[in-house]
Each structure stands twice: as C-alpha cells, then as structure tokens.
Amino acid sequence: MIGYAVILIITSLIFNDTLYIDNAYYGLWSLVAAIIIYLFNKTIKPLLIWLTIPITGITLGLFYPFINLIILKIVSVILYPHFQIYGIWFAVCAAILISILNILMDTFILEPIKGRGKSNESND
C-alpha cells in the first residue's frame, strides 16, 4: 500500500495538471487512495479480469492496465474532493506504473514468502 501511495505522490508531482491530491493532508489522502486501490485489487479486480478475458486476449494483454485505470477512476469518484484524476492519459500512465508495481511485488515479495511457507510445511 505504501508503494501505491508513493506512486500516486510521484505521479501527482510529475503530472500536476492531471492528478490532484488535497494538500491539507497530502500523504494521508494518497495513503487512503492506496488502501482503497489495494482493497479493490483484491475484490473487484478479479471480477473485472474475468469479465474482460476476451478483450485482453484479443489485445494480447495490452488491455490489462486499463483494468487498473477503471479502478483508479472509481477511487477518484469515491474520494472526489480530495483525490481527483483529470484526463485519461495520466490515468493510463499511473495504471501502467501500478501494474508494474503489482508484478514486482508478486515476483520479489509474495512468491518468496509463499515458497518459504511451503518449504516449512514440508519440513514438519
């Protein structure tokens, strides 16, 4: 979640015309957005992936970041006055960065943890 918050803060600094995070509690709103993104990735995203399998297959996986785009837009609607996304291109860039972060987290953090858990079970 902190990785999501950092990505949101960095992209809001780079694309300041297209992403607005409330300056009153800058880190707090990005962390709240990151928590909601995380929850949606665990609940809504599997359903969206299942529903968009045909279009993802036709585009050879290029549609996958647009699922994160949909999630970002939903978060923007939920946190409207404090977190806003203007325009589609920024959201596409942020969605691609979030997709890369998801892949890196799965590869370098989650898989080794799962592997250690399996090896401990086999030793018991």
C-alpha positions as CSV (number, residue, x, y, z in Angstrom):
1,M,0.0,0.0,0.0
2,I,2.9,2.3,0.7
3,G,4.2,1.6,-2.8
4,Y,0.8,2.7,-4.3
5,A,0.9,5.8,-2.2
6,V,4.4,6.6,-3.3
7,I,3.5,6.1,-7.0
8,L,0.5,8.4,-6.5
9,I,2.6,11.1,-4.9
10,I,5.3,10.8,-7.6
11,T,2.9,10.9,-10.5
12,S,1.0,13.8,-8.9
13,L,4.2,15.7,-8.8
14,I,5.1,14.9,-12.4
15,F,1.6,15.3,-13.8
16,N,0.3,18.1,-11.5
17,D,-2.3,19.2,-14.1
18,T,-4.0,15.8,-14.2
19,L,-3.9,14.5,-10.7
20,Y,-5.0,16.4,-7.7
21,I,-4.3,15.2,-4.1
22,D,-5.6,17.5,-1.4
23,N,-2.6,19.5,0.0
24,A,-4.0,19.7,3.5
25,Y,-3.1,16.1,4.3
26,Y,-1.2,15.2,1.2
27,G,0.3,11.9,2.4
28,L,-2.9,10.9,4.2
29,W,-5.1,11.2,1.1
30,S,-2.6,9.3,-1.0
31,L,-2.5,6.6,1.6
32,V,-6.3,6.4,1.8
33,A,-6.4,6.2,-2.0
34,A,-3.7,3.5,-1.9
35,I,-5.7,1.5,0.7
36,I,-8.9,1.7,-1.4
37,I,-6.9,0.7,-4.5
38,Y,-5.5,-2.3,-2.6
39,L,-8.9,-3.4,-1.4
40,F,-10.3,-3.0,-5.0
41,N,-7.4,-5.0,-6.4
42,K,-8.3,-7.9,-4.0
43,T,-12.1,-7.7,-4.5
44,I,-13.2,-6.0,-7.8
45,K,-10.1,-6.7,-9.9
46,P,-10.6,-10.5,-10.2
47,L,-14.1,-9.9,-11.4
48,L,-13.0,-7.3,-13.9
49,I,-10.3,-9.6,-15.2
50,W,-12.7,-12.4,-15.6
51,L,-15.2,-10.2,-17.4
52,T,-12.5,-8.8,-19.8
53,I,-10.8,-12.0,-20.7
54,P,-11.9,-11.9,-24.3
55,I,-10.7,-8.3,-25.0
56,T,-7.5,-8.9,-23.1
57,G,-6.9,-12.0,-25.2
58,I,-7.6,-10.1,-28.4
59,T,-5.2,-7.3,-27.5
60,L,-2.6,-9.8,-26.3
61,G,-2.7,-8.5,-22.8
62,L,-2.5,-4.8,-23.6
63,F,-5.9,-4.2,-22.1
64,Y,-4.7,-5.3,-18.6
65,P,-3.5,-1.9,-17.5
66,F,-6.9,-0.5,-18.3
67,I,-8.4,-2.6,-15.5
68,N,-6.2,-0.6,-13.2
69,L,-7.4,2.5,-15.0
70,I,-11.0,1.6,-14.1
71,I,-10.1,1.1,-10.5
72,L,-8.3,4.5,-10.4
73,K,-11.4,6.2,-11.8
74,I,-13.6,4.5,-9.2
75,V,-11.3,5.7,-6.4
76,S,-11.4,9.2,-7.9
77,V,-15.2,9.1,-7.7
78,I,-15.1,7.9,-4.1
79,L,-12.6,10.4,-2.8
80,Y,-13.8,13.2,-5.1
81,P,-12.9,16.4,-3.3
82,H,-9.5,15.2,-2.1
83,F,-8.3,12.9,-4.9
84,Q,-9.2,13.7,-8.5
85,I,-7.9,12.5,-11.8
86,Y,-8.3,14.7,-14.8
87,G,-7.9,13.2,-18.3
88,I,-7.4,9.7,-19.4
89,W,-3.7,9.7,-20.4
90,F,-2.4,10.4,-16.9
91,A,-4.6,7.6,-15.5
92,V,-3.2,5.3,-18.2
93,C,0.4,6.1,-17.1
94,A,-0.5,5.6,-13.4
95,A,-2.3,2.4,-14.2
96,I,0.8,1.1,-16.1
97,L,3.0,2.0,-13.1
98,I,0.6,0.3,-10.7
99,S,0.7,-2.8,-13.0
100,I,4.5,-2.8,-12.9
101,L,4.4,-2.5,-9.1
102,N,2.0,-5.4,-8.8
103,I,4.3,-7.6,-11.0
104,L,7.3,-6.6,-8.9
105,M,5.6,-7.2,-5.6
106,D,4.3,-10.6,-6.8
107,T,7.7,-11.6,-8.1
108,F,10.1,-10.4,-5.4
109,I,7.9,-10.3,-2.3
110,L,4.9,-12.6,-2.4
111,E,6.4,-15.6,-4.2
112,P,9.4,-15.9,-1.9
113,I,7.1,-15.7,1.1
114,K,4.9,-18.4,-0.3
115,G,7.9,-20.5,-1.2
116,R,9.2,-20.3,2.4
117,G,5.8,-21.3,3.8
118,K,5.7,-24.4,1.5
119,S,9.3,-25.5,2.5
120,N,8.5,-25.1,6.2
121,E,5.4,-27.2,5.8
122,S,7.3,-30.0,4.1
123,N,9.9,-30.0,6.9
124,D,7.3,-30.5,9.5
